């Protein structure tokens, strides 16, 4: 069952990944993507809302003329644990046929959302489909995941900042920080 915790009941914890380390890793990922996609600039598909900060920094650091599109999906609602039910809230504006698509995700937790997305996107017949995830929670996957580019692996804790939120709050933090609810462990 999903735990619903209001943002006012959440306390910020320790810094899990400082801003400087995030910036350095985004640069490394951008270099690798620039090499891997040389001669075939990718369509960066940002998964809203959490990935928007990561996507913006990554897109600026890639040394290719990338295109952007966005998709919004929901598997959490107001909860702090995935419901396991994925809904498309905003679909793409771009035709993926024959395109090299790089899905940019903020965090991969259970892998259910990513698995659902990959299946739906592959049906649109892109030339290639890869995933770049800022964070992957160790040991939480309930579905197989295939991630070409991973920023960081983190323990199974709830985190906010650098685009990640709880109740739409704390996306603007430059660091990634642990968050805990009063009387409830968010994981």
MDAnalysis code that builds the backbone (N, CA, C; Angstrom):
import MDAnalysis as mda
import numpy as np

u = mda.Universe.empty(561, n_residues=187, atom_resindex=np.repeat(np.arange(187), 3), trajectory=True)
u.add_TopologyAttr("name", ["N", "CA", "C"] * 187)
u.add_TopologyAttr("resid", np.arange(1, 188))
u.add_TopologyAttr("resname", ["UNK", "UNK", "UNK", "UNK", "UNK", "UNK", "UNK", "UNK", "UNK", "UNK", "UNK", "UNK", "UNK", "UNK", "UNK", "UNK", "UNK", "UNK", "UNK", "UNK", "UNK", "UNK", "UNK", "UNK", "UNK", "UNK", "UNK", "UNK", "UNK", "UNK", "UNK", "UNK", "UNK", "UNK", "UNK", "UNK", "UNK", "UNK", "UNK", "UNK", "UNK", "UNK", "UNK", "UNK", "UNK", "UNK", "UNK", "UNK", "UNK", "UNK", "UNK", "UNK", "UNK", "UNK", "UNK", "UNK", "UNK", "UNK", "UNK", "UNK", "UNK", "UNK", "UNK", "UNK", "UNK", "UNK", "UNK", "UNK", "UNK", "UNK", "UNK", "UNK", "UNK", "UNK", "UNK", "UNK", "UNK", "UNK", "UNK", "UNK", "UNK", "UNK", "UNK", "UNK", "UNK", "UNK", "UNK", "UNK", "UNK", "UNK", "UNK", "UNK", "UNK", "UNK", "UNK", "UNK", "UNK", "UNK", "UNK", "UNK", "UNK", "UNK", "UNK", "UNK", "UNK", "UNK", "UNK", "UNK", "UNK", "UNK", "UNK", "UNK", "UNK", "UNK", "UNK", "UNK", "UNK", "UNK", "UNK", "UNK", "UNK", "UNK", "UNK", "UNK", "UNK", "UNK", "UNK", "UNK", "UNK", "UNK", "UNK", "UNK", "UNK", "UNK", "UNK", "UNK", "UNK", "UNK", "UNK", "UNK", "UNK", "UNK", "UNK", "UNK", "UNK", "UNK", "UNK", "UNK", "UNK", "UNK", "UNK", "UNK", "UNK", "UNK", "UNK", "UNK", "UNK", "UNK", "UNK", "UNK", "UNK", "UNK", "UNK", "UNK", "UNK", "UNK", "UNK", "UNK", "UNK", "UNK", "UNK", "UNK", "UNK", "UNK", "UNK", "UNK", "UNK", "UNK", "UNK", "UNK", "UNK", "UNK", "UNK", "UNK", "UNK", "UNK", "UNK"])
u.atoms.positions = np.array([
    [0.839, -1.178, 0.000],
    [0.000, 0.000, 0.000],
    [0.883, 1.239, 0.000],
    [0.501, 2.257, -0.724],
    [1.263, 3.496, -0.798],
    [1.056, 4.317, 0.455],
    [2.149, 4.943, 0.891],
    [2.054, 5.827, 2.045],
    [1.891, 7.244, 1.545],
    [0.867, 7.953, 2.048],
    [0.681, 9.336, 1.651],
    [1.165, 10.212, 2.787],
    [2.073, 11.100, 2.440],
    [2.666, 11.993, 3.415],
    [2.646, 13.378, 2.813],
    [2.098, 14.336, 3.519],
    [2.099, 15.713, 3.030],
    [3.502, 16.282, 3.099],
    [3.825, 17.222, 2.207],
    [5.168, 17.793, 2.193],
    [5.528, 18.493, 3.488],
    [4.524, 18.991, 4.195],
    [4.801, 19.658, 5.466],
    [5.265, 18.672, 6.539],
    [5.028, 17.379, 6.337],
    [5.433, 16.358, 7.303],
    [6.803, 15.775, 6.984],
    [7.471, 16.308, 5.970],
    [8.760, 15.783, 5.548],
    [9.890, 16.655, 6.085],
    [10.909, 15.990, 6.580],
    [12.086, 16.676, 7.112],
    [13.267, 16.360, 6.204],
    [14.000, 17.393, 5.805],
    [15.190, 17.176, 4.989],
    [16.288, 16.555, 5.823],
    [16.956, 15.577, 5.247],
    [18.061, 14.907, 5.915],
    [19.392, 15.298, 5.302],
    [20.333, 14.386, 5.398],
    [21.695, 14.638, 4.941],
    [21.779, 14.754, 3.422],
    [22.833, 15.416, 2.976],
    [23.121, 15.510, 1.549],
    [23.622, 14.133, 1.097],
    [22.950, 13.558, 0.123],
    [23.326, 12.250, -0.418],
    [24.330, 12.433, -1.565],
    [24.062, 13.411, -2.428],
    [24.977, 13.726, -3.534],
    [25.065, 15.250, -3.631],
    [26.246, 15.811, -3.382],
    [26.385, 17.272, -3.447],
    [26.339, 17.788, -4.882],
    [25.992, 19.061, -5.027],
    [25.825, 19.696, -6.335],
    [27.068, 19.555, -7.203],
    [28.249, 19.702, -6.623],
    [29.489, 19.624, -7.401],
    [29.670, 18.239, -8.014],
    [29.311, 17.215, -7.272],
    [29.439, 15.843, -7.761],
    [28.410, 15.568, -8.866],
    [27.204, 16.126, -8.704],
    [26.173, 15.985, -9.734],
    [26.658, 16.631, -11.026],
    [27.165, 17.854, -10.916],
    [27.634, 18.594, -12.088],
    [28.741, 17.834, -12.825],
    [29.687, 17.304, -12.076],
    [30.790, 16.555, -12.690],
    [30.273, 15.311, -13.404],
    [29.338, 14.601, -12.782],
    [28.818, 13.368, -13.385],
    [27.973, 13.673, -14.619],
    [27.204, 14.741, -14.588],
    [26.418, 15.129, -15.760],
    [27.365, 15.415, -16.926],
    [28.474, 16.071, -16.658],
    [29.469, 16.332, -17.702],
    [30.035, 15.049, -18.285],
    [30.316, 14.076, -17.421],
    [30.838, 12.782, -17.888],
    [29.809, 12.052, -18.749],
    [28.551, 12.055, -18.303],
    [27.490, 11.410, -19.089],
    [27.336, 12.089, -20.447],
    [27.384, 13.417, -20.466],
    [27.246, 14.171, -21.716],
    [28.380, 13.837, -22.678],
    [29.584, 13.695, -22.170],
    [30.723, 13.327, -23.026],
    [30.512, 11.943, -23.639],
    [30.077, 10.996, -22.813],
    [29.841, 9.635, -23.301],
    [28.716, 9.620, -24.350],
    [27.640, 10.350, -24.081],
    [26.516, 10.415, -25.024],
    [26.966, 11.085, -26.320],
    [27.759, 12.146, -26.217],
    [28.258, 12.843, -27.410],
    [29.091, 11.905, -28.284],
    [29.904, 11.073, -27.666],
    [30.698, 10.084, -28.425],
    [29.802, 9.014, -29.038],
    [28.897, 8.468, -28.224],
    [28.059, 7.357, -28.671],
    [27.088, 7.748, -29.786],
    [26.642, 8.988, -29.785],
    [25.662, 9.441, -30.771],
    [26.277, 10.327, -31.859],
    [27.586, 10.337, -31.980],
    [28.246, 11.141, -33.018],
    [27.672, 10.785, -34.381],
    [27.290, 11.808, -35.128],
    [26.733, 11.577, -36.456],
    [25.253, 11.252, -36.478],
    [24.640, 11.090, -35.331],
    [23.201, 10.807, -35.264],
    [22.624, 11.435, -33.982],
    [22.483, 12.745, -33.992],
    [22.015, 13.452, -32.791],
    [20.709, 12.871, -32.253],
    [20.642, 12.638, -30.963],
    [19.452, 12.005, -30.389],
    [18.324, 12.987, -30.090],
    [17.140, 12.431, -30.030],
    [15.995, 13.138, -29.480],
    [16.008, 12.817, -27.986],
    [16.187, 13.827, -27.151],
    [16.163, 13.627, -25.702],
    [14.718, 13.713, -25.248],
    [14.249, 12.653, -24.639],
    [12.870, 12.579, -24.185],
    [12.880, 12.688, -22.664],
    [12.514, 13.853, -22.148],
    [12.501, 14.079, -20.703],
    [11.222, 13.582, -20.081],
    [11.367, 12.869, -18.965],
    [10.211, 12.380, -18.227],
    [9.926, 13.387, -17.117],
    [8.790, 14.077, -17.263],
    [8.409, 15.136, -16.331],
    [7.779, 14.569, -15.070],
    [7.844, 15.288, -14.006],
    [8.495, 16.558, -13.848],
    [9.915, 16.406, -13.330],
    [10.194, 15.308, -12.702],
    [11.453, 15.133, -11.984],
    [12.723, 15.277, -12.785],
    [12.687, 14.949, -14.080],
    [13.918, 14.942, -14.871],
    [14.245, 16.288, -15.504],
    [13.412, 17.317, -15.304],
    [13.624, 18.555, -16.058],
    [14.944, 19.237, -15.733],
    [15.391, 19.235, -14.499],
    [16.658, 19.886, -14.141],
    [17.820, 19.097, -14.746],
    [17.800, 17.801, -14.566],
    [18.830, 16.921, -15.124],
    [18.870, 17.049, -16.644],
    [17.716, 17.010, -17.287],
    [17.644, 17.114, -18.740],
    [18.240, 18.437, -19.219],
    [17.909, 19.527, -18.567],
    [18.423, 20.838, -18.979],
    [19.949, 20.877, -18.892],
    [20.500, 20.397, -17.793],
    [21.955, 20.396, -17.640],
    [22.613, 19.443, -18.629],
    [22.033, 18.273, -18.809],
    [22.581, 17.281, -19.729],
    [22.547, 17.789, -21.173],
    [21.418, 18.354, -21.587],
    [21.275, 18.848, -22.959],
    [22.300, 19.935, -23.260],
    [22.538, 20.822, -22.304],
    [23.518, 21.900, -22.519],
    [24.936, 21.365, -22.605],
    [25.205, 20.230, -21.975],
    [26.564, 19.683, -21.953],
    [26.860, 18.742, -23.133],
    [25.829, 18.229, -23.784],
    [26.033, 17.342, -24.943],
    [26.526, 18.182, -26.115],
    [27.559, 17.719, -26.783],
    [28.175, 18.457, -27.890],
    [27.587, 18.040, -29.239],
    [26.284, 17.935, -29.299],
    [25.560, 17.603, -30.533],
    [24.309, 18.469, -30.599],
    [23.753, 18.655, -31.779],
    [22.500, 19.419, -31.895],
    [21.300, 18.546, -31.531],
    [21.003, 18.447, -30.253],
    [19.920, 17.581, -29.787],
    [18.557, 18.254, -29.954],
    [17.528, 17.432, -30.009],
    [16.142, 17.898, -29.958],
    [15.555, 17.402, -28.649],
    [14.513, 18.084, -28.181],
    [13.883, 17.734, -26.910],
    [12.391, 17.516, -27.086],
    [11.865, 16.589, -26.312],
    [10.425, 16.440, -26.167],
    [10.198, 15.942, -24.744],
    [8.943, 16.022, -24.310],
    [8.641, 15.682, -22.925],
    [7.429, 14.780, -22.845],
    [7.453, 13.950, -21.817],
    [6.351, 13.048, -21.530],
    [6.159, 13.092, -20.014],
    [4.926, 13.099, -19.580],
    [4.662, 13.058, -18.140],
    [3.920, 11.769, -17.826],
    [4.428, 11.056, -16.858],
    [3.788, 9.825, -16.408],
    [3.648, 9.894, -14.904],
    [2.735, 9.120, -14.381],
    [2.528, 9.109, -12.942],
    [2.368, 7.678, -12.453],
    [3.132, 7.351, -11.428],
    [2.930, 6.068, -10.749],
    [2.934, 6.269, -9.238],
    [3.071, 7.533, -8.805],
    [3.122, 7.842, -7.383],
    [1.893, 8.581, -6.883],
    [1.358, 9.520, -7.666],
    [0.289, 10.380, -7.165],
    [0.849, 11.196, -6.013],
    [0.143, 11.223, -4.891],
    [0.613, 11.959, -3.714],
    [1.398, 11.065, -2.770],
    [1.627, 9.834, -3.173],
    [2.295, 8.874, -2.304],
    [3.809, 8.967, -2.425],
    [4.499, 8.295, -1.525],
    [5.955, 8.264, -1.542],
    [6.478, 6.920, -1.998],
    [5.591, 6.009, -2.307],
    [5.954, 4.719, -2.897],
    [5.112, 4.523, -4.130],
    [5.706, 3.897, -5.151],
    [4.986, 3.692, -6.392],
    [3.753, 2.823, -6.180],
    [2.689, 3.159, -6.886],
    [1.463, 2.370, -6.813],
    [1.554, 1.144, -7.704],
    [2.513, 1.173, -8.660],
    [2.632, 0.093, -9.625],
    [1.733, 0.282, -10.831],
    [0.892, 1.309, -10.794],
    [0.002, 1.622, -11.918],
    [0.542, 2.878, -12.586],
    [0.868, 2.775, -13.870],
    [1.469, 3.882, -14.606],
    [0.417, 4.524, -15.499],
    [0.314, 5.844, -15.426],
    [-0.598, 6.602, -16.286],
    [0.201, 7.618, -17.080],
    [-0.118, 7.763, -18.361],
    [0.478, 8.833, -19.165],
    [-0.359, 10.081, -18.931],
    [0.286, 11.117, -18.420],
    [-0.386, 12.380, -18.125],
    [-0.213, 13.352, -19.291],
    [0.958, 13.319, -19.933],
    [1.240, 14.130, -21.123],
    [2.026, 13.271, -22.094],
    [1.529, 13.146, -23.302],
    [2.210, 12.343, -24.312],
    [3.144, 13.231, -25.133],
    [3.938, 12.593, -25.974],
    [4.910, 13.280, -26.812],
    [4.244, 14.062, -27.934],
    [4.965, 15.082, -28.418],
    [4.535, 15.828, -29.592],
    [5.264, 15.354, -30.843],
    [6.345, 14.593, -30.679],
    [7.225, 14.192, -31.770],
    [6.964, 12.753, -32.209],
    [6.998, 12.530, -33.515],
    [6.922, 11.181, -34.077],
    [8.285, 10.525, -33.865],
    [8.317, 9.342, -33.271],
    [9.576, 8.662, -32.966],
    [10.079, 7.766, -34.089],
    [9.295, 7.562, -35.112],
    [9.674, 6.652, -36.202],
    [11.051, 6.984, -36.753],
    [11.945, 5.993, -36.708],
    [13.277, 6.139, -37.272],
    [14.202, 7.067, -36.511],
    [13.812, 7.534, -35.338],
    [14.620, 8.472, -34.556],
    [15.470, 7.721, -33.535],
    [16.634, 8.296, -33.212],
    [17.448, 7.796, -32.108],
    [16.971, 8.511, -30.854],
    [16.337, 7.769, -29.962],
    [15.683, 8.355, -28.795],
    [16.453, 7.984, -27.529],
    [16.697, 8.998, -26.702],
    [17.328, 8.796, -25.400],
    [16.367, 9.297, -24.334],
    [15.778, 8.369, -23.581],
    [14.867, 8.704, -22.492],
    [15.712, 9.190, -21.322],
    [15.377, 10.370, -20.797],
    [16.100, 10.944, -19.664],
    [15.178, 10.894, -18.445],
    [15.569, 10.062, -17.478],
    [14.791, 9.827, -16.257],
    [15.506, 10.411, -15.057],
    [14.742, 10.833, -14.063],
    [15.355, 11.317, -12.834],
    [15.795, 10.152, -11.947],
    [14.900, 9.203, -11.712],
    [15.206, 8.119, -10.783],
    [14.487, 6.842, -11.208],
    [15.187, 5.729, -11.101],
    [14.587, 4.423, -11.365],
    [14.513, 3.706, -10.027],
    [13.302, 3.404, -9.648],
    [13.029, 2.791, -8.356],
    [12.663, 1.325, -8.588],
    [11.391, 1.037, -8.773],
    [10.945, -0.339, -9.003],
    [11.250, -0.806, -10.426],
    [11.385, 0.134, -11.350],
    [11.589, -0.204, -12.756],
    [10.286, -0.393, -13.509],
    [9.155, -0.360, -12.810],
    [7.860, -0.585, -13.457],
    [7.518, 0.534, -14.440],
    [7.730, 1.775, -14.044],
    [7.437, 2.899, -14.939],
    [8.322, 2.830, -16.174],
    [9.602, 2.599, -15.974],
    [10.534, 2.526, -17.093],
    [10.185, 1.371, -18.038],
    [9.831, 0.233, -17.492],
    [9.446, -0.916, -18.303],
    [8.213, -0.590, -19.147],
    [7.232, 0.052, -18.533],
    [6.018, 0.462, -19.225],
    [6.348, 1.451, -20.344],
    [7.180, 2.446, -20.033],
    [7.573, 3.449, -21.017],
    [8.301, 2.828, -22.200],
    [9.285, 1.987, -21.911],
    [10.070, 1.355, -22.990],
    [9.162, 0.581, -23.936],
    [8.259, -0.187, -23.383],
    [7.353, -0.989, -24.215],
    [6.513, -0.088, -25.122],
    [5.954, 0.958, -24.560],
    [5.128, 1.872, -25.340],
    [5.925, 2.643, -26.376],
    [7.133, 3.056, -26.011],
    [7.959, 3.821, -26.948],
    [8.499, 2.944, -28.076],
    [8.861, 1.715, -27.777],
    [9.343, 0.802, -28.818],
    [8.262, 0.530, -29.861],
    [7.005, 0.543, -29.451],
    [5.896, 0.336, -30.390],
    [5.804, 1.479, -31.409],
    [6.450, 2.605, -31.110],
    [6.433, 3.759, -32.026],
    [7.586, 3.702, -33.034],
    [8.319, 2.611, -33.038],
    [9.354, 2.278, -34.008],
    [10.508, 3.285, -34.137],
    [11.142, 3.612, -33.008],
    [12.347, 4.446, -33.118],
    [13.493, 3.620, -33.705],
    [14.498, 4.308, -34.284],
    [15.681, 3.610, -34.795],
    [16.425, 2.967, -33.624],
    [16.483, 3.682, -32.509],
    [17.094, 3.142, -31.287],
    [16.418, 3.790, -30.092],
    [16.465, 3.099, -28.961],
    [15.864, 3.608, -27.733],
    [16.759, 3.215, -26.573],
    [17.336, 4.218, -25.928],
    [18.187, 3.996, -24.757],
    [17.674, 4.851, -23.612],
    [18.192, 4.573, -22.403],
    [17.772, 5.293, -21.205],
    [18.986, 5.868, -20.498],
    [18.837, 7.103, -20.046],
    [19.822, 7.764, -19.200],
    [19.103, 8.140, -17.911],
    [19.515, 7.556, -16.808],
    [18.885, 7.821, -15.514],
    [19.886, 8.481, -14.571],
    [19.476, 9.554, -13.952],
    [20.341, 10.220, -12.978],
    [20.602, 9.294, -11.789],
    [19.547, 8.693, -11.259],
    [19.656, 7.848, -10.069],
    [19.005, 6.489, -10.289],
    [19.619, 5.460, -9.714],
    [19.026, 4.130, -9.667],
    [19.100, 3.668, -8.219],
    [17.955, 3.302, -7.662],
    [17.930, 2.794, -6.291],
    [18.334, 1.331, -6.295],
    [19.388, 1.015, -5.581],
    [19.897, -0.358, -5.504],
    [18.869, -1.315, -4.908],
    [18.690, -2.437, -5.593],
    [17.896, -3.540, -5.052],
    [16.403, -3.325, -5.004],
    [15.879, -2.301, -5.646],
    [14.446, -2.015, -5.577],
    [13.679, -2.477, -6.808],
    [14.368, -2.949, -7.834],
    [13.734, -3.242, -9.108],
    [12.823, -4.475, -9.030],
    [11.592, -4.265, -9.530],
    [10.615, -5.346, -9.628],
    [10.367, -5.710, -11.077],
    [11.023, -4.987, -11.963],
    [10.935, -5.258, -13.403],
    [12.350, -5.155, -13.951],
    [12.661, -5.907, -14.997],
    [14.000, -5.812, -15.573],
    [14.247, -4.405, -16.112],
    [15.451, -3.898, -15.899],
    [15.772, -2.568, -16.397],
    [17.000, -2.641, -17.295],
    [17.010, -1.807, -18.295],
    [18.123, -1.728, -19.236],
    [18.474, -0.255, -19.360],
    [19.501, 0.169, -18.647],
    [19.882, 1.573, -18.612],
    [21.280, 1.711, -19.205],
    [21.378, 2.468, -20.289],
    [22.665, 2.656, -20.965],
    [23.570, 3.615, -20.206],
    [22.973, 4.620, -19.560],
    [23.746, 5.668, -18.877],
    [23.155, 5.886, -17.488],
    [23.961, 5.627, -16.459],
    [23.520, 5.809, -15.082],
    [24.396, 6.839, -14.402],
    [23.748, 7.825, -13.787],
    [24.485, 8.835, -13.052],
    [25.044, 8.284, -11.760],
    [24.148, 7.850, -10.880],
    [24.543, 7.360, -9.560],
    [23.621, 6.228, -9.126],
    [24.183, 5.270, -8.393],
    [23.362, 4.302, -7.668],
    [23.270, 4.802, -6.241],
    [22.054, 4.729, -5.677],
    [21.858, 5.171, -4.306],
    [21.175, 4.062, -3.516],
    [21.288, 4.119, -2.188],
    [20.562, 3.136, -1.374],
    [19.054, 3.381, -1.481],
    [18.252, 2.444, -1.026],
    [16.793, 2.582, -1.136],
    [16.223, 3.563, -0.111],
    [16.541, 4.839, -0.303],
    [16.019, 5.899, 0.555],
    [15.235, 6.876, -0.305],
    [14.379, 7.671, 0.320],
    [13.624, 8.685, -0.403],
    [14.479, 9.936, -0.484],
    [14.598, 10.493, -1.700],
    [15.448, 11.668, -1.893],
    [14.680, 12.787, -2.592],
    [15.135, 14.009, -2.350],
    [14.570, 15.200, -2.985],
    [15.716, 16.087, -3.452],
    [15.375, 17.047, -4.300],
    [16.352, 18.000, -4.804],
    [16.749, 17.678, -6.225],
    [17.335, 18.665, -6.893],
    [17.779, 18.546, -8.276],
    [16.663, 17.964, -9.156],
    [15.447, 18.485, -8.959],
    [14.288, 18.067, -9.743],
    [13.365, 17.102, -9.031],
    [13.888, 16.357, -8.082],
    [13.081, 15.381, -7.341],
    [12.314, 16.077, -6.223],
    [11.100, 15.619, -5.965],
    [10.244, 16.327, -5.005],
    [9.482, 15.385, -4.094],
    [8.828, 16.004, -3.149],
    [7.734, 15.377, -2.423],
    [6.666, 16.457, -2.338],
    [5.478, 16.148, -2.832],
    [4.398, 17.125, -2.842],
    [4.754, 18.402, -3.577],
    [5.529, 18.285, -4.655],
    [5.965, 19.404, -5.498],
    [6.968, 20.333, -4.807],
    [7.493, 19.954, -3.659],
    [8.470, 20.792, -2.955],
    [9.873, 20.219, -3.040],
    [10.827, 21.094, -2.981],
    [12.266, 20.818, -2.912],
    [12.906, 20.418, -4.237],
    [12.192, 20.578, -5.345],
    [12.808, 20.322, -6.650],
    [13.988, 21.267, -6.889],
    [13.940, 22.452, -6.301],
    [14.914, 23.503, -6.556],
    [16.212, 23.374, -5.761],
    [16.339, 22.393, -4.902],
    [17.592, 22.225, -4.161],
    [18.708, 21.833, -5.126],
    [19.904, 22.394, -4.972],
    [21.002, 22.050, -5.886],
    [21.611, 20.676, -5.605],
    [21.455, 20.186, -4.381],
    [21.965, 18.872, -3.974],
    [20.826, 17.865, -4.005],
    [21.185, 16.597, -3.912],
    [20.191, 15.547, -3.687],
    [20.304, 15.186, -2.215],
    [19.172, 15.271, -1.520],
    [19.165, 15.065, -0.073],
    [18.167, 13.985, 0.318],
    [18.463, 13.315, 1.407],
    [17.527, 12.348, 1.982],
    [16.357, 13.128, 2.560],
    [15.191, 12.493, 2.599],
    [14.011, 13.090, 3.200],
    [13.316, 12.042, 4.038],
    [12.823, 12.462, 5.174],
    [12.132, 11.548, 6.072],
    [10.823, 12.181, 6.524],
    [9.798, 11.335, 6.654],
    [8.515, 11.818, 7.135],
    [8.419, 11.625, 8.629],
    [7.633, 12.469, 9.261],
    [7.429, 12.365, 10.706],
    [6.685, 11.066, 10.996],
    [7.356, 10.154, 11.647],
    [6.745, 8.880, 12.007],
    [6.665, 7.895, 10.840],
    [7.135, 8.288, 9.673],
    [7.077, 7.411, 8.496],
    [8.423, 7.449, 7.797],
    [8.996, 6.302, 7.552],
    [10.230, 6.246, 6.778],
    [9.857, 6.220, 5.304],
    [10.341, 7.169, 4.551],
    [10.041, 7.244, 3.126],
    [11.077, 6.437, 2.377],
    [10.654, 5.399, 1.684],
    [11.614, 4.603, 0.909],
    [10.997, 4.127, -0.369],
])
